[in-house]
Amino acid sequence: QVQLLESGGGLVQPGGSLRLSCAASGRTLSETSAMGWFRQAPGGRRDFVAEVTWGSGKTDYAPSVKGRFTISRDKAENMAYLQMNNLKPEDTAVFYCYEDPAIGPRGWGQGTQVTVSS
């Protein structure tokens, strides 16, 4: 199973930017179907944010982040990224990276906290 490690979270003012990284290790990612991000606000459920198809690079976004967030992947480095611009207080959440293998269950990272506050 792939191990996932997120980084890049922190405290940022409204309107600011952050870039989250997700490092994947443990097996070859040629067996990966997609990687992406969910987030969970305090007291809330874990909601889909964005996904990138590993092979084609096709992307998908939640309506609430479309136009502000950009997901990308680096196949050579086994990395996925989430560039977040024009952050809003309602973006405050723990962000979780995930990996969907071609066969087998989805894997999750431990999460990284993003706080948007003045």
C-alpha positions as CSV (number, residue, x, y, z in Angstrom):
1,Q,0.0,0.0,0.0
2,V,1.1,3.5,-0.7
3,Q,2.1,5.8,2.1
4,L,1.0,9.4,1.8
5,L,2.5,12.4,3.5
6,E,1.0,15.9,3.3
7,S,2.8,19.1,3.9
8,G,2.3,22.8,3.3
9,G,-0.6,23.7,5.6
10,G,-0.6,26.6,7.9
11,L,-2.2,29.9,8.8
12,V,-2.9,32.4,6.1
13,Q,-5.0,35.6,5.9
14,P,-8.1,35.8,3.7
15,G,-7.1,36.3,0.1
16,G,-3.8,34.6,0.6
17,S,-2.4,31.5,-1.0
18,L,-1.0,28.1,0.1
19,R,0.4,25.1,-1.7
20,L,-0.2,21.7,-0.3
21,S,2.1,18.8,-1.3
22,C,1.4,15.1,-1.0
23,A,4.4,12.7,-1.3
24,A,3.6,9.1,-2.2
25,S,5.9,6.2,-1.5
26,G,5.8,2.4,-0.9
27,R,5.0,1.0,-4.3
28,T,5.1,2.0,-7.9
29,L,2.5,4.7,-8.8
30,S,2.1,3.2,-12.3
31,E,-0.6,1.3,-10.5
32,T,-2.3,4.5,-9.4
33,S,-5.6,5.6,-10.9
34,A,-5.9,9.0,-9.3
35,M,-4.8,11.2,-6.5
36,G,-6.7,14.0,-4.8
37,W,-7.8,15.9,-1.8
38,F,-10.6,16.0,0.6
39,R,-11.1,18.4,3.5
40,Q,-12.9,18.3,6.9
41,A,-13.9,21.4,8.8
42,P,-14.4,21.3,12.6
43,G,-17.6,19.4,13.3
44,G,-18.1,18.7,9.6
45,R,-17.9,15.8,7.3
46,R,-15.0,15.0,4.9
47,D,-15.8,16.6,1.6
48,F,-14.2,16.2,-1.8
49,V,-12.0,19.1,-3.0
50,A,-10.1,18.0,-6.1
51,E,-8.8,15.1,-8.0
52,V,-6.2,14.4,-10.8
53,T,-6.2,11.3,-12.9
54,W,-2.7,9.9,-12.7
55,G,-2.2,8.9,-16.3
56,S,-4.0,11.6,-18.3
57,G,-3.8,14.5,-15.9
58,K,-7.5,15.2,-16.2
59,T,-8.7,17.2,-13.2
60,D,-12.0,17.6,-11.3
61,Y,-13.0,20.1,-8.6
62,A,-15.7,20.8,-6.1
63,P,-17.8,23.8,-7.2
64,S,-16.7,25.7,-4.1
65,V,-13.0,25.7,-5.1
66,K,-13.2,25.8,-8.9
67,G,-11.3,28.8,-10.2
68,R,-9.4,29.2,-7.0
69,F,-7.6,25.9,-6.5
70,T,-5.5,24.0,-8.9
71,I,-4.5,20.3,-8.5
72,S,-1.5,18.9,-10.3
73,R,0.8,15.9,-10.2
74,D,4.5,15.1,-10.9
75,K,4.7,11.5,-12.0
76,A,8.5,11.5,-11.9
77,E,8.5,12.6,-8.3
78,N,5.4,10.7,-7.2
79,M,3.9,14.0,-5.9
80,A,0.5,15.6,-6.0
81,Y,0.0,19.3,-5.3
82,L,-2.9,21.6,-4.5
83,Q,-2.3,25.3,-5.2
84,M,-4.9,27.3,-3.2
85,N,-5.4,30.9,-4.1
86,N,-7.9,33.6,-2.8
87,L,-8.4,31.6,0.3
88,K,-11.5,32.3,2.4
89,P,-12.2,31.6,6.1
90,E,-14.6,28.9,5.1
91,D,-11.7,27.0,3.5
92,T,-10.4,26.4,7.1
93,A,-10.1,22.6,7.5
94,V,-7.8,19.6,7.7
95,F,-6.9,18.7,4.2
96,Y,-6.3,15.0,3.4
97,C,-4.5,13.6,0.4
98,Y,-5.8,10.3,-1.0
99,E,-4.6,7.8,-3.6
100,D,-6.9,5.5,-5.6
101,P,-5.0,2.4,-6.9
102,A,-6.1,0.6,-10.0
103,I,-7.0,-2.3,-7.8
104,G,-7.6,-2.1,-4.0
105,P,-8.8,0.3,-1.4
106,R,-8.2,4.1,-1.3
107,G,-5.3,5.2,0.8
108,W,-5.3,8.3,3.0
109,G,-2.7,10.6,4.4
110,Q,-2.7,11.9,8.0
111,G,-3.9,15.4,7.0
112,T,-2.5,18.9,7.2
113,Q,-4.3,21.8,8.8
114,V,-5.2,24.9,6.8
115,T,-6.4,27.9,8.8
116,V,-7.7,31.1,7.0
117,S,-8.0,33.9,9.5
118,S,-7.1,37.6,9.9
